Amino acid sequence: MKLIKRNLSKGPKQCYVVTRDGRRIEHINYKSQADAENRASILSDMLKQWDQTTLHKIAIVHTSQPEKIY
């Protein structure tokens, strides 16, 4: 799993977003990296059963502007 920093500025609005192939998997923004990693591992376990070709495309984006991640 990759950790990507995008549109990051200092301030209280920083969050983490779990993505697959560059797109959000859900509308939830996570406050801690540990929560995002937990969700990404659950997604990874699910993909192992259904679509193993996209396992390497899961990423966690650390951002201040989560609305810009589609």
N, C-alpha and C positions, 0 to 999 in steps of 0.2 A: 504494500500500500504506500502510495506517495503522499507527502504533505506538501501542498502548494500554497504559496502566499500570493494573494491577488487583491488589488485595491485595498491595501492595508494601511491604515493611518492610526495614530495613537488616539486613544479615547475609550470610553466605556462600551461602545457598540461593537466591539470585536466578537466574532463568533466563528464557528466551524460548520461547514456544510459537507455532507457526504455526496459524492458524485460517482457516476458510472459512465465512462466514455465521454466525460466532459459535461454531462447533464445531471441535474439534481435527481436524486431518487425519491425525495419527498419534500414537503414544504417546511420541515422542522429545521431550525437553526440551533446548534448545540453550543452551550456556554463553555464547556471544557473539552479539551482534546481527548481525554479519556472516554467521555461519553460518545464522541464521534467515532473513536476507534472501536468501541464496543459495538456500535451500530454497523460499522463497516465489516466487522468480523462476522456478525450475524448474516449480513448480505452475502459475504464470501461463502459461508457455509451453505446458504441456499443455492448460490450459483454453482457450487460444486456438484449439486444433484442435477441441475437443469442445463447450464450453459457454461462449461469450463473454459471456453475460448475467450470470455470477457473478464476472467479473474484478474488479469494484470491491468485492467482499465479502471479499477476502483481507486479513487483518490479522496483525500480530505482536503478541503480548501479552507484556509484561514483567511478571513476577510473582514472588512469593515462595512462592506456594501453587499450584503447577501441578496438583495433584490436584483443585482446585476447578473447573478448566476441563474441560468434558466434550467 
